[in-house]
């Protein structure tokens, strides 16, 4: 079995690669030349340097590899950053996905294709709207959310028009090791690791702590998405979530406890978003019906993330 993972050096993409490699599959990852992993002293020869916006270059790799499975994780993946990277977000996420689908259709129309969709597609929701079900009207209100609705609709179009096996996981917030400090949990863990090592004073700068989110460990997320490809329906959106929301303030308290430090918590305007739903909670009925069970507690995930940051500093 040949597997091609776009965004192969990212957090979710790298976990997908590891999952398939452990089973003996022939696995390739695609990452653009600007990906930070290019600075590693030892390069992974399974990683192909290619920008998904370069369709001709992408096509050459599809023709050479002829993958049986395509995991498309390459994206401008940060909801908050999309306000300042609007053009990049839409081009990378929509046009990049179109290029991947086009190449797959031309070269391996029978391949299974997984497209990274997002809970950001649901839009500006209230607590009364939760838990969010897949048949809910999508009303995204960030550039990132809008781009991911486009991604999902492209996947559905290719499935319907060309009978391709396209799977649509609506990913809630995935948490794990090897992630940049672009999300609240990663930023908290990074600051606490710096405090513990005496690099910065015992102050942790935060945004809105009163929101609650449905987090999923990246290892559980990969397991759930592989189940979707094995047992799920083509072109049918499925929430990849745990059906439980964790308050950001509680997450911070747990990380402080794990770190063994004491830090003054300081609200910082730069970490507050233009739009920030009070609650983001998914309905996990569909994915559980496929056999998904949670494998990692929130504390286990946070312990791993903090240790990861300790090792990076």
PELIN-V534550 format. One record per residue. N is the residue number from 1. PSI is psi in whole degrees, 0 to 359 (NA if undefined). Layout:
# PELIN-V534550
n	psi
N	PSI
N	PSI
This chain:
# PELIN-V534550
n	psi
1	131
2	130
3	131
4	123
5	114
6	150
7	37
8	343
9	358
10	174
11	307
12	316
13	318
14	326
15	324
16	314
17	315
18	319
19	314
20	324
21	322
22	338
23	2
24	13
25	160
26	110
27	135
28	144
29	147
30	132
31	142
32	160
33	338
34	357
35	140
36	336
37	346
38	344
39	352
40	143
41	320
42	118
43	145
44	116
45	356
46	348
47	123
48	129
49	109
50	138
51	129
52	347
53	347
54	88
55	322
56	317
57	319
58	319
59	320
60	320
61	322
62	318
63	326
64	317
65	319
66	66
67	150
68	332
69	134
70	119
71	110
72	98
73	350
74	130
75	165
76	103
77	8
78	117
79	311
80	320
81	339
82	339
83	324
84	352
85	49
86	311
87	313
88	319
89	310
90	317
91	310
92	313
93	315
94	302
95	322
96	318
97	319
98	319
99	317
100	314
101	319
102	312
103	318
104	317
105	320
106	326
107	315
108	66
109	344
110	355
111	153
112	134
113	126
114	122
115	130
116	102
117	183
118	150
119	342
120	345
121	334
122	328
123	206
124	95
125	165
126	169
127	327
128	339
129	345
130	151
131	146
132	126
133	153
134	337
135	6
136	144
137	132
138	124
139	65
140	149
141	12
142	155
143	321
144	312
145	318
146	317
147	324
148	331
149	320
150	317
151	312
152	318
153	327
154	314
155	317
156	318
157	314
158	325
159	315
160	319
161	324
162	9
163	36
164	153
165	83
166	128
167	142
168	83
169	124
170	99
171	123
172	188
173	113
174	137
175	135
176	188
177	159
178	28
179	143
180	164
181	51
182	359
183	163
184	311
185	314
186	322
187	319
188	311
189	320
190	312
191	319
192	324
193	321
194	320
195	315
196	326
197	4
198	18
199	324
200	160
201	162
202	65
203	132
204	122
205	132
206	164
207	220
208	119
209	358
210	356
211	165
212	142
213	151
214	100
215	150
216	134
217	137
218	328
219	322
220	321
221	316
222	318
223	316
224	319
225	327
226	324
227	320
228	317
229	331
230	322
231	350
232	177
233	143
234	139
235	22
236	110
237	137
238	127
239	132
240	95
241	181
242	355
243	23
244	132
245	138
246	132
247	137
248	323
249	320
250	323
251	313
252	315
253	318
254	318
255	321
256	317
257	315
258	320
259	338
260	22
261	171
262	131
263	141
264	128
265	121
266	116
267	135
268	120
269	330
270	346
271	2
272	137
273	158
274	318
275	133
276	100
277	138
278	330
279	133
280	105
281	126
282	154
283	121
284	18
285	314
286	313
287	325
288	327
289	339
290	357
291	8
292	135
293	139
294	135
295	340
296	133
297	164
298	321
299	318
300	317
301	314
302	322
303	317
304	320
305	317
306	315
307	324
308	315
309	324
310	321
311	337
312	338
313	NA
